[in-house]
Amino acid sequence: MLRTLRNKGRALASATATLALAGCLAFALAGCSSSDGADGSDAPATPAVEQKVDADAEAAADAAGTIAFTDDLGRTVELPPQIDKICPSGFTAQQVLLTMAPDKMVGLAQELTEDQLKIFGEKFADYPVFGAVLGATDSLNREAVAAAAPQVIIDTGEAKEGAEEDLNALQEQLGIPVVFIEAKLSDYGAAYARLGELLGMEDRGNELSAYCDDAYQTVEAAMAGIPEDQRVRMAYLLGDNGLNAIAKTSFQGAVMDMVADNVVVVDDVSGKGNGNEVNLEQIALWNPDLIIFQTGSIYDTVGDDPAWVGIAAIDNDNYYQVPNDPWCWMNNPPTVNQLMGLQWLPRLLYPDAFDDSIEDVTRAYYSTMYHYNLTDEELNDLVKDAVRK
């Protein structure tokens, strides 16, 4: 929780002096209230002194003008009381911050495409691109970040081992506060509520929190009525030849694992965006009843490829392409774009379990998360390969 205590570290001199005075007073009172005290009690009369010390220390801290924020790694970070300039730590944080506080961003982790600029605004074409830190490779341009002078760097995603030490090191290097907000499929609502506290944007944070919670709970309730043994056997394939797969239990496959029977079971699960390398013989053995292909894979040609004959999903024309605007709906990177995938995939698999359509939830997602109203033409083009044939 955001704590309204002010920076005690910067008020140390005043607080120390107050404590020293209080200690002397406590010692004097303790001496006067021994066996020859007025009431004959042996207990020292210090509670009033302790209350005065607390009040004085809080007043001194208030004067310092910062707030203490405890992030989702349990780190307490001192921040300005008003935050107007923020920087993403990487690609997942960029997506989250573009939905939450785009006007506060001083730069990007990754350049936006023309399609993304259409949604978020052409102004971002001129923003500095800093790169990313704490990912597979550290490409963060620390000099550029320092020059942009953000008041805080925000990292989001899953809490990885060693993250606390990494964030502390980055904070020390740059002299800029670094905060971690956990953002995961099961609780994006909490992430947005925390961002609302952090950035003084409670209304927007609560709006997005309520939307995420409702979307997740709607799917959760629908899936409670579909037994595990009745869920669609499917695979999510990607890569130039369709021979990479998102494995069961991987962080990238969270949406699929929640709503389907992911047939891609491997010994060494990859958490990377390109999944696990597989071969066509293995896919034939899994023989999924439905396949989704990532954009850029072989969706357009697989139906005419004789090598794929005999695989149920292809033979039955039960394969689809994951929309990729502004980012892939399912993963890569796995962040708030997954919330769109979470609403799309189960409505593709079990349309009768919902009282709204893929088109309905797509419009609502883009409007709520991006403040962008899709035209009919844009919507149809977006989902043309992602709805029941």
TASULGI-V50221 format. One record per run of one state. SS is the DSSP state (H for helix, E for strand, L for the rest). FROM is the first residue (numbers start at 0). TO is the last residue. If there is no record, write none. Layout:
((SS	FROM	TO) (SS	FROM	TO))
This chain:
((L	0	0) (E	1	2) (L	3	10) (H	11	31) (L	32	45) (H	46	63) (L	64	64) (E	65	69) (L	70	74) (E	75	79) (L	80	84) (E	85	87) (L	88	89) (H	90	99) (L	100	100) (H	101	103) (E	104	104) (L	105	106) (E	107	107) (L	108	112) (H	113	119) (L	120	120) (H	121	125) (L	126	127) (E	128	128) (L	129	140) (H	141	147) (L	148	150) (E	151	156) (L	157	161) (H	162	173) (L	174	175) (E	176	181) (L	182	183) (H	184	198) (L	199	200) (H	201	223) (L	224	226) (H	227	229) (L	230	231) (E	232	237) (L	238	242) (E	243	244) (L	245	249) (H	250	258) (L	259	259) (E	260	261) (L	262	274) (E	275	276) (L	277	278) (H	279	285) (L	286	288) (E	289	293) (L	294	300) (H	301	303) (L	304	304) (H	305	307) (L	308	310) (H	311	314) (L	315	317) (E	318	321) (L	322	335) (H	336	348) (L	349	349) (H	350	352) (L	353	356) (H	357	369) (L	370	374) (H	375	382) (L	383	388))
